[in-house]
Amino acid sequence: MKNEKTRITLAMISMYLIWGSTYLGISIALESLPPLLLAGVRFLTAGGILFTIMKIQGAASPSVVEWRNAALVGILMLGFGVGSVTFAEQWVASGLAAVAVATIPLWALLFSILWKERPGKFDWLALLIGFSGVVLLNLESNLRSNPLGAFLLILAPISWALGSNLSKHLKLPQGGMGFAAELLAGGVFLTLVGLVRGENLAAAITTRSLLAWVYLVVFGSLIAFTSYMYLLKKTRVAVATSYAYVNPIVALFLGMLLANEPITYLGVLATFVIVSSVLILSITRNKSQHKKVLTTAAEKQI
């Protein structure tokens, strides 16, 4: 039990810090790499490495059904989720992209209704506050002047949240093999779409972009993504997506410090509103879960 708690803690720390920095990493990699191939080859590489490691360790290959389910989750979370963010960062500052993605827990709560979870009154309050923050964010000059980027940054958290919820209810390969299958599926999807769009890697790739891409593969995909999927299996979706109120702060700080990204007062206000809503949601959901545990324990005693 202690080891499991330690793994959960380390997984959460890696998500909080690493994923907050990947937005800047994407921005740097985009300096000489096309967006969809950047993301697609990233996930193919990470998935291939993880798949090979799991096979060496003796893990069973996924069944046809498990491949199908992993492909659905991978395409939603990585294809439409990360792919949309990567594409949007061609025009939108990395910090603002992170703020938009911070709404994932709010969308996850809405999708949880499909599985008969009933939001409480404070959950609805968090949703109202959070989506008010989304409206404010879309009034920010950087997003207002880039409607396609703004649309993609709404699509990204919706797709990621739906994929996260589905992963809790579908039969997926066990452990690291499941993560590998999802990475491979997302990578194949993005690479194919990128090739259809006419993207290619013929242009000279700068050392700076290449190092950023390597960072995204090793830390953003192999470490942080597998940590997230591990948490989805071991904790509730609301806990696993709690990184959403830390990542925007990390991303905004790194964007301003290392990339001179401007941030307006409206952007700061939108960040405060969205992060506050996710905090409210996290607190209320934790209290609700604790109450359910106590009720179940009492019923067993009776």
C-alpha positions, 0 to 999 in steps of 0.5 A: 500500500505504501508503494502504491501511494508513493507511485501515485504521488510521484505520478501526480508530481510528474504530471504537474511539473512536466505537463506544464512545461510541454506547452513551451516545448511544443512551441519551440518544436514548432519552430522548424517542425510541422504540427501534426507530424511533430505530434504524430511521430512523437507518439509513434516513437514513445509508443514504440519504445514502450511497446518494445519494453513491455514485450521484453518484460513478457507482457501479452500483446493486446487482443483485437478488442483491446486494440480497438478500444485503445485506438478509440481512447488514443485518437480522442486523447492524443489525436484530437486532444494533443493534436489540436493543442499542437496545431493551435500553438502555431498562433496561440501563446503556449501559456494561453493554450495551457489555460484553455486545456485546464477546463478538462476536469469540467468537461470530464464532469459533464461526460460523467453524467453519461455514466449515471454520475449526478453532479452536486450543486457545487459541481454545477457552480464550478461548471458555471464559473469555469465556463465563464472563464472560458468565455473570458479567455476567448475574449483575450486578444491572442485568441480573439485574433485566431478563431481557428486556434480558439476553436481547437483549444475548445475541442482539445479538452472536450476530446481529452475528457471524453477519452479519459472517461471512456478509458475507465469503462472500456476493456484495455490492455493491462498496464504499460501495454495499454499506454503503448497501444494508445500512444501508437494509435494516436501517433498513427492517426496524427501522422496519417492526417499530417501526411494527407495535409501535405506536411513533410519533414524536408525542411532543415530541423533546428537543434533547438526544435529537435531537443524540444521534440526529444523532451516531449517524447521522453518526458511529455509522453513516456513519463507524464502520459503513462503517469496520467493513465496510471492515475486513471486506473488507480484514482477517480477521473477528478483526481487524475485531472487535478493537474489542470489547476497547476499546469496553467501556472507553470506554463504561463510562468515558463512562457513569460520567462523563457519565450517572452510571451505576453500575458494581458490582464484579461488572460490573467483574469481568465486563468484565475477564474478557470483555475478557481473553478477547477479547485472548487470542483476538486474540493467538492468531488473529494468531499463527495467521495469521502461521504460515499465511503463513510456511507458504504462503511456504515451500511456494511456495519448495519 
